[in-house]
Amino acid sequence: MSVSTLESENAQPVAQTQNSELIYRLEDRPPLPQTLFAACQHLLAMFVAVITPALLICQALGLPAQDTQHIISMSLFASGVASIIQIKAWGPVGSGLLSIQGTSFNFVAPLIMGGTALKTGGADVPTMMAALFGTLMLASCTEMVISRVLHLARRIITPLVSGVVVMIIGLSLIQVGLTSIGGGYAAMSDNTFGAPKNLLLAGVVLALIILLNRQRNPYLRVASLVIAMAAGYALAWFMGMLPESNEPMTQELIMYQRRSITALALNGVCCCR
């Protein structure tokens, strides 16, 4: 048995053996508590990224609450199933890597424009959504075909080109982060964007993440996002920033929660992979 295999099985933090910012290497197996912490914070990040495009589209098209809940559940369920297929690599399908499949913000604007055009033309909600989902299903075949011949474009798509594209994508996310720091789209609608309490809340969460990531304890570093989000939620409750809901519990809401739990369970399996 080689030395590298022994090191992988022992799963000792990299920071204890060499000067590195990494806690574990690619093939290491962290202990169960650290795995659960990392999976939890990964699941929370996935949840927000998956449901946000669905919420934006449904709000822009004026869909009723029941349809919005159904579409959110569909997004979570599809994300879980697609992620399992991508991670497990069933034959030629899937990468075999921990790559979570979620919704993309690139399709938000076209879907809103298409839905608005259909709605203006007199289409009802079922007809409008059927047209949008049918178009997406047909368009997905294009990506499937391109994925089979993408390796032929390696001479054109050099590492420099792909690196620039990844950098541009990262830079485009700065606007999303700044919007969240200022209070989100809800704060823009009620003219409270950039209020001191919003900046204070975001600053506390960001400071906690940075502080915990500078600690020597690997548990604190792995769980930095979960701890910071919990502290931010508690601070938001103390400052009275949590929305109040006096709506009664209905059967539709109960069914929505059951569907969401099933979908989140699929995503949780992907996180713990």
C-alpha positions in Angstrom: 0.0 0.0 0.0 1.4 3.3 -1.0 2.0 6.3 1.2 -0.5 8.4 -0.7 -3.2 5.7 -0.1 -2.4 5.7 3.6 -2.7 9.5 3.8 -6.0 9.4 1.9 -7.4 6.9 4.3 -6.3 8.7 7.4 -7.7 11.9 6.0 -5.5 14.2 8.0 -6.0 17.9 7.3 -3.5 19.3 4.8 -2.9 22.3 7.0 -1.2 20.0 9.6 1.3 18.5 7.1 2.2 21.3 4.8 1.7 25.0 4.3 -1.6 25.1 2.4 -5.0 26.8 2.7 -6.7 23.5 1.8 -8.1 21.4 4.7 -8.4 18.2 2.7 -7.1 16.9 -0.6 -9.3 15.7 -3.5 -9.5 12.0 -2.5 -9.6 12.5 1.3 -12.5 11.4 3.3 -13.3 14.0 6.1 -14.9 12.7 9.3 -18.7 12.4 9.5 -19.3 15.6 11.5 -17.3 17.8 9.1 -19.0 16.1 6.1 -22.4 16.9 7.5 -21.5 20.5 8.2 -20.1 20.9 4.6 -23.2 19.2 3.1 -25.5 21.4 5.1 -24.0 24.7 4.0 -23.7 23.3 0.4 -27.4 22.4 0.5 -28.3 25.9 1.7 -26.3 27.5 -1.1 -27.9 25.2 -3.6 -31.4 25.9 -2.3 -31.1 29.6 -2.8 -29.6 29.3 -6.3 -32.2 26.8 -7.5 -35.4 28.6 -6.2 -34.3 32.2 -7.0 -34.8 32.0 -10.8 -38.1 30.3 -10.4 -39.3 33.0 -8.0 -38.1 35.8 -10.3 -39.9 34.3 -13.3 -43.1 33.6 -11.4 -43.3 37.0 -9.8 -42.6 38.7 -13.2 -45.4 36.7 -14.9 -47.8 37.2 -12.0 -48.4 33.5 -11.4 -50.6 32.5 -8.4 -49.0 31.2 -5.2 -50.0 27.6 -5.9 -48.4 27.6 -9.3 -45.3 29.3 -7.9 -45.0 26.6 -5.2 -45.4 23.9 -7.7 -42.7 25.3 -10.0 -40.3 25.7 -7.1 -40.8 22.0 -6.1 -40.3 21.0 -9.7 -37.0 23.0 -9.8 -35.7 21.3 -6.6 -36.8 17.8 -7.7 -35.2 18.2 -11.2 -32.0 19.6 -9.7 -31.7 16.6 -7.4 -32.3 14.0 -10.1 -30.0 15.7 -12.6 -27.3 16.0 -10.0 -27.4 12.3 -9.1 -27.1 11.4 -12.8 -24.2 13.8 -13.3 -22.4 12.6 -10.2 -22.9 8.8 -10.6 -21.9 8.9 -14.3 -24.2 6.3 -15.9 -22.1 5.2 -18.8 -21.4 8.1 -21.2 -23.9 10.3 -19.3 -22.5 12.3 -16.4 -19.1 13.6 -15.4 -18.5 11.5 -12.3 -17.7 14.7 -10.4 -19.5 16.5 -7.6 -21.1 19.0 -10.0 -24.6 20.1 -8.9 -27.1 20.7 -11.7 -29.3 23.8 -10.9 -31.2 26.5 -12.7 -29.4 29.2 -14.6 -30.0 32.9 -14.4 -29.2 33.2 -18.2 -32.7 32.0 -19.0 -34.6 34.3 -16.7 -34.9 37.2 -19.1 -35.9 35.2 -22.2 -38.5 33.3 -20.2 -40.0 36.5 -18.8 -40.1 38.0 -22.2 -41.7 35.0 -23.8 -44.2 34.5 -21.0 -45.1 38.2 -21.1 -45.7 38.0 -24.9 -47.9 34.9 -24.4 -49.8 36.6 -21.6 -50.4 39.7 -23.6 -51.7 37.6 -26.5 -54.4 36.2 -24.2 -52.9 32.9 -23.1 -53.9 31.5 -19.8 -51.5 30.3 -17.2 -51.5 26.6 -18.1 -51.0 27.4 -21.8 -48.3 29.9 -21.1 -46.3 27.6 -18.9 -46.8 24.6 -21.2 -45.3 26.7 -24.1 -42.3 27.8 -22.0 -41.6 24.3 -20.6 -42.0 22.7 -24.0 -39.6 25.1 -25.5 -37.0 24.4 -22.8 -37.3 20.7 -23.3 -36.7 21.0 -27.0 -33.8 23.4 -26.6 -32.2 21.1 -24.1 -31.6 18.6 -26.9 -29.2 21.2 -28.4 -26.9 21.0 -25.4 -27.0 17.2 -25.5 -25.9 17.2 -29.1 -23.1 19.8 -28.5 -21.8 17.9 -25.5 -21.0 14.9 -27.7 -18.7 16.9 -30.0 -17.4 19.5 -27.6 -14.1 17.8 -27.3 -13.4 18.6 -31.0 -13.4 22.3 -30.1 -10.4 22.0 -27.8 -8.1 23.5 -30.4 -10.3 26.6 -30.5 -11.4 26.8 -26.9 -8.0 27.0 -25.3 -7.5 27.2 -21.5 -7.0 30.9 -21.9 -10.4 31.3 -23.6 -12.2 29.1 -21.0 -10.4 30.9 -18.2 -11.5 34.3 -19.5 -15.1 33.0 -19.7 -15.0 31.7 -16.1 -13.6 35.0 -14.9 -16.4 36.9 -16.7 -19.0 34.7 -15.1 -17.5 35.4 -11.7 -17.4 39.1 -12.4 -21.1 39.1 -13.4 -22.0 37.6 -10.0 -20.6 40.7 -8.3 -23.9 42.4 -9.1 -25.9 39.6 -7.4 -23.7 39.8 -4.3 -24.0 43.6 -4.1 -27.8 43.3 -4.6 -28.0 40.9 -1.7 -25.9 43.1 0.5 -28.2 46.1 -0.1 -31.3 44.1 0.9 -32.2 42.2 -2.3 -34.9 42.9 -4.8 -37.6 43.3 -2.1 -35.6 46.3 -0.7 -35.4 47.8 -4.2 -39.2 47.7 -4.5 -39.9 49.4 -1.1 -37.1 51.9 -1.4 -35.0 50.5 1.5 -32.1 49.3 -0.6 -28.8 50.1 1.0 -30.3 50.9 4.4 -27.9 50.8 7.3 -29.5 47.8 8.9 -29.1 45.8 5.6 -25.5 46.7 5.4 -24.9 45.9 9.0 -26.5 42.5 8.7 -24.5 41.7 5.6 -21.3 43.0 7.2 -21.7 40.8 10.3 -22.3 37.7 8.2 -19.3 38.4 6.0 -17.0 39.2 9.0 -18.0 36.0 10.7 -17.2 33.9 7.6 -13.8 35.6 7.2 -13.0 35.2 11.0 -14.0 31.5 11.1 -12.0 30.7 8.0 -8.9 32.1 9.7 -9.2 29.7 12.6 -6.9 26.6 13.0 -9.8 24.4 14.0 -10.9 22.5 10.8 -14.5 22.2 12.2 -14.9 25.9 12.4 -13.5 26.4 8.9 -15.8 23.8 7.3 -18.9 25.1 9.2 -18.1 28.8 8.7 -21.0 29.4 6.3 -23.6 27.5 8.4 -22.5 29.4 11.6 -22.5 32.7 9.9 -25.9 32.2 8.3 -27.4 31.1 11.7 -25.9 34.2 13.4 -27.2 36.4 10.6 -30.7 34.9 10.9 -30.6 35.5 14.7 -29.5 39.1 14.2 -32.2 39.7 11.6 -34.8 38.4 14.1 -33.4 40.6 16.8 -33.6 43.7 14.5 -37.1 42.9 13.4 -36.2 42.2 9.8 -37.9 38.9 9.4 -41.2 39.0 7.5 -44.4 38.2 9.5 -47.0 35.9 8.1 -50.4 35.6 9.5 -51.8 33.4 6.8 -53.5 30.2 8.0 -51.9 26.8 7.2 -53.7 25.3 4.2 -53.8 21.9 2.7 -52.0 23.3 -0.4 -49.1 24.6 1.7 -48.8 21.2 3.5 -48.6 19.4 0.2 -46.0 21.9 -1.0 -43.9 21.3 2.0 -44.0 17.5 1.4 -42.9 17.9 -2.2 -40.1 20.3 -1.1 -38.9 17.9 1.5 -38.6 15.1 -1.1 -36.8 17.4 -3.5 -34.4 18.7 -0.8 -33.7 15.1 0.2 -32.5 14.4 -3.3 -30.2 17.4 -3.2 -29.0 16.4 0.3 -27.9 13.1 -1.1 -25.9 14.9 -3.7 -24.2 17.1 -1.1 -23.2 14.1 1.1 -21.8 12.3 -1.9 
